């Protein structure tokens, strides 16, 4: 059963079936039902054929106002880059010590980054990291020679997006404590990135639905055509 706060939030959404983007963001803040600083979530249904590799989406986008989430980053690097990685904000940095941690399944990090020269060393723990969705990959922007740059970008709010096995896509775009304009700017930024990432082989409608919600809050359905027009 839903609580009184949730049901009260639903009452605010009975006026329309679909909302304009700015109106939806305003309602997102008003319908948050939890006492903690909830996360603003984006959920999309895409018209893609996941059996076709070229139609699968994966990329990164830098949020102009960050995500509000503090991330724990482990940097798999050689000894000469440990100080650089830690100074940039990595929680842990190194090679053999981190590989030993990973092999035991002790992975208390949100993101793992690496330089290209150590990728061969990660082969022994690739299966463990892969199962947790943490294996460094150039496509997700977590493998680079410039380890300082990618760590700073991730700390500043760069997020990865990728579709799931059903062709849906889920991402976060801030915290409910953010100002409306900050949430709207972040949401527009990720929507534009996804709009621009439309695979050339997709015919017709690409984005079928856009829904935003706060943690444990009700889903707010956005008018897709209006939202996409607002990005230009």
C-alpha positions in Angstrom: 0.0 0.0 0.0 1.1 3.6 -0.8 1.5 6.1 2.0 -0.5 9.3 2.5 2.3 11.5 1.1 2.6 9.4 -2.1 -1.2 9.5 -2.6 -1.2 13.2 -2.0 1.5 13.6 -4.7 -0.5 11.6 -7.1 -3.4 14.0 -6.6 -1.2 16.8 -8.0 -0.7 14.8 -11.2 -4.4 14.3 -12.0 -4.7 17.4 -14.1 -2.8 16.2 -17.2 -1.5 13.0 -18.7 1.6 14.7 -20.1 3.4 17.8 -19.0 5.7 20.3 -20.6 9.3 19.9 -19.5 9.6 23.0 -17.2 6.2 22.2 -15.6 7.3 18.6 -15.0 10.5 19.7 -13.3 8.4 22.0 -11.0 6.1 19.0 -10.1 9.2 16.8 -9.5 10.2 19.0 -6.6 6.6 19.3 -5.3 5.9 15.5 -5.4 9.0 14.3 -3.6 7.7 12.2 -0.7 10.9 11.3 1.3 12.6 13.2 4.1 16.1 12.8 2.6 17.4 14.7 -0.4 15.9 12.5 -3.2 17.6 11.9 -6.5 16.0 13.2 -9.7 15.7 10.2 -12.1 15.1 10.1 -15.9 13.5 7.0 -17.5 13.1 6.7 -21.3 11.6 4.2 -23.7 13.6 4.1 -27.0 12.6 2.8 -30.4 15.8 0.8 -30.9 16.5 -2.8 -31.8 19.0 -4.0 -29.2 19.9 -7.0 -31.4 21.6 -4.6 -33.8 24.9 -3.4 -32.2 24.8 -0.1 -34.0 21.5 0.8 -32.3 22.8 0.3 -28.8 23.5 3.5 -27.0 26.4 4.2 -24.7 28.1 7.4 -23.9 28.8 10.1 -21.3 27.5 13.6 -20.7 28.8 16.3 -18.4 26.0 17.9 -16.3 26.3 21.7 -16.0 25.3 21.6 -12.4 26.7 18.2 -11.4 24.5 15.4 -10.0 24.8 16.1 -6.3 26.2 12.6 -5.8 29.6 12.1 -4.3 31.3 9.3 -6.1 34.0 7.0 -4.9 36.5 6.5 -7.7 39.3 3.9 -7.9 42.1 4.6 -10.3 44.0 1.6 -11.7 47.3 3.2 -12.6 51.0 2.6 -12.4 53.0 3.9 -9.4 54.1 7.1 -11.1 50.4 8.2 -11.6 49.1 7.4 -8.1 49.7 10.9 -6.6 48.1 12.6 -9.7 45.0 10.4 -9.4 44.6 11.0 -5.7 45.1 14.7 -6.1 42.4 14.8 -8.7 39.9 13.2 -6.3 40.3 9.4 -6.5 39.5 7.6 -3.3 42.1 4.9 -4.1 44.8 4.6 -6.7 47.4 1.9 -7.6 47.8 -1.4 -9.4 48.5 -4.6 -7.7 46.9 -3.6 -4.4 43.6 -2.7 -6.2 43.7 -5.8 -8.3 44.0 -7.9 -5.1 41.0 -6.1 -3.7 38.9 -6.7 -6.8 39.9 -10.4 -7.0 38.4 -10.9 -3.5 35.2 -9.1 -4.5 35.9 -6.2 -2.3 34.7 -3.4 -4.6 33.5 -0.4 -2.5 33.7 2.1 -5.4 31.1 3.7 -7.7 33.4 4.0 -10.7 36.7 2.4 -11.7 39.0 4.2 -14.1 42.2 3.1 -15.7 45.0 4.1 -18.1 45.4 2.1 -21.4 48.7 0.6 -20.3 47.2 -1.3 -17.4 44.1 -2.7 -19.2 46.0 -6.0 -19.8 46.4 -6.3 -16.0 42.7 -6.0 -15.5 42.1 -9.0 -17.6 42.3 -11.3 -14.5 39.4 -9.4 -12.8 37.5 -8.5 -15.9 34.7 -11.0 -15.2 34.2 -9.7 -11.6 34.2 -6.1 -12.6 32.0 -6.8 -15.6 29.3 -8.4 -13.5 29.1 -5.3 -11.4 29.2 -3.0 -14.4 32.5 -1.5 -13.3 34.9 -2.7 -15.9 36.8 0.4 -17.4 35.9 1.0 -21.0 36.9 3.7 -23.5 33.2 3.9 -24.6 32.1 4.9 -21.1 35.0 7.4 -20.8 36.7 5.5 -18.0 39.9 4.6 -19.9 42.3 7.5 -20.8 45.9 8.5 -20.8 44.8 11.7 -19.0 43.7 10.1 -15.8 43.6 13.5 -14.0 41.0 14.9 -16.5 38.6 12.0 -16.4 38.6 11.9 -12.6 37.9 15.6 -12.3 35.1 15.3 -14.9 33.5 12.4 -13.0 33.8 14.2 -9.7 32.2 17.3 -11.3 29.1 15.3 -12.4 29.8 13.5 -15.7 27.4 10.6 -16.1 27.3 7.6 -18.3 24.2 6.5 -20.1 23.4 3.2 -21.8 20.3 1.4 -22.8 19.2 -1.8 -21.0 18.1 -5.1 -22.4 14.6 -3.9 -23.1 15.7 -0.8 -25.0 15.0 1.5 -22.1 17.4 4.1 -20.7 17.8 5.3 -17.1 19.9 8.1 -15.7 20.1 10.6 -12.8 20.2 14.3 -13.4 20.5 15.9 -9.9 19.0 16.1 -6.5 15.6 17.5 -5.4 17.4 20.2 -3.4 18.6 21.7 -6.7 16.9 24.8 -8.0 14.3 24.2 -10.7 16.5 25.9 -13.3 19.4 23.7 -12.4 17.4 20.5 -12.7 15.9 21.8 -16.0 19.3 22.6 -17.4 20.7 19.2 -16.4 17.7 17.4 -17.9 17.9 19.4 -21.2 21.6 18.6 -21.4 21.2 14.8 -21.2 18.1 14.9 -23.4 20.0 16.8 -26.1 22.9 14.3 -25.8 20.5 11.4 -26.4 18.7 13.2 -29.2 22.0 13.8 -31.0 23.0 10.1 -30.4 20.1 8.8 -32.4 21.5 5.9 -34.5 21.2 6.5 -38.2 19.5 3.2 -38.8 16.6 4.0 -36.5 13.6 5.0 -38.7 10.7 7.1 -37.4 10.2 8.0 -33.8 13.4 7.5 -31.7 12.3 8.6 -28.2 8.9 7.0 -27.4 8.4 8.2 -23.9 10.1 10.4 -21.2 9.3 10.1 -17.5 11.0 11.8 -14.6 10.6 10.8 -10.9 12.2 11.4 -7.6 13.4 8.6 -5.4 10.2 6.7 -4.3 8.1 9.4 -5.9 5.4 9.1 -8.6 6.4 9.1 -12.3 5.7 12.4 -14.2 5.2 11.9 -18.0 6.7 14.5 -20.2 5.3 15.6 -23.6 8.1 14.2 -25.9 7.5 16.5 -28.8 7.5 19.6 -26.7 10.5 18.5 -24.8 12.6 17.9 -27.9 11.5 21.2 -29.4 12.6 23.0 -26.3 16.2 21.7 -26.8 16.7 23.8 -30.0 
